[in-house]
Amino acid sequence: MQEFILPNLDATHKWAREFAKQLHAPVTVALHGDLGMGKSEIARTIIRALRGEDTVVPSPTFTIVQNYDGISHFDLYRITDASELEEIGLPYAIQNDITLVEWPDVAAGILPADTIHVYISSCGADCCDTGRKVCIK
């Protein structure tokens, strides 16, 4: 397990840009964390690092999935049944793309064994109230 303390948003962006460099399709990254922990911000930074800083990256909260030429960004917060995952294209993305999955628990049964799990939490007293701790498993 790797652990990173990110004291502010700039550090989070820097970490996500560096993390993006190791991602080559097909790979799945599961982003775990409570509301407001920065899952979307990390995904957005990864996408921009790989597709250009001017890439418009809306949250997939309502569309459930956004595609960026070989990168698929899923937000499964509103998915309640794993049977919906095929309909939204998750199995295809897993086999072909760099796949970023927010709220991945509903997809646990289909995520590949080599999925990179990124756990994001508040680091509290470890750095400051606005910082994050990122653990990769």
TAQUI-V817956 format. One record per run of one state. SS is the DSSP state (@ for helix, = for strand, . for the rest). FROM is the first residue (numbers start at 1). TO is the last residue. Records with the same first field share a line. If there is no record, write none. Layout:
SS = FROM-TO  FROM-TO
This chain:
. = 1-1  7-8  21-26  33-38  52-64  68-70  76-83  88-89  97-97  103-103  108-115  123-123  127-131  137-137
= = 2-6  27-32  65-67  71-75  98-102  116-122  132-136
@ = 9-20  39-51  84-87  90-96  104-107  124-126
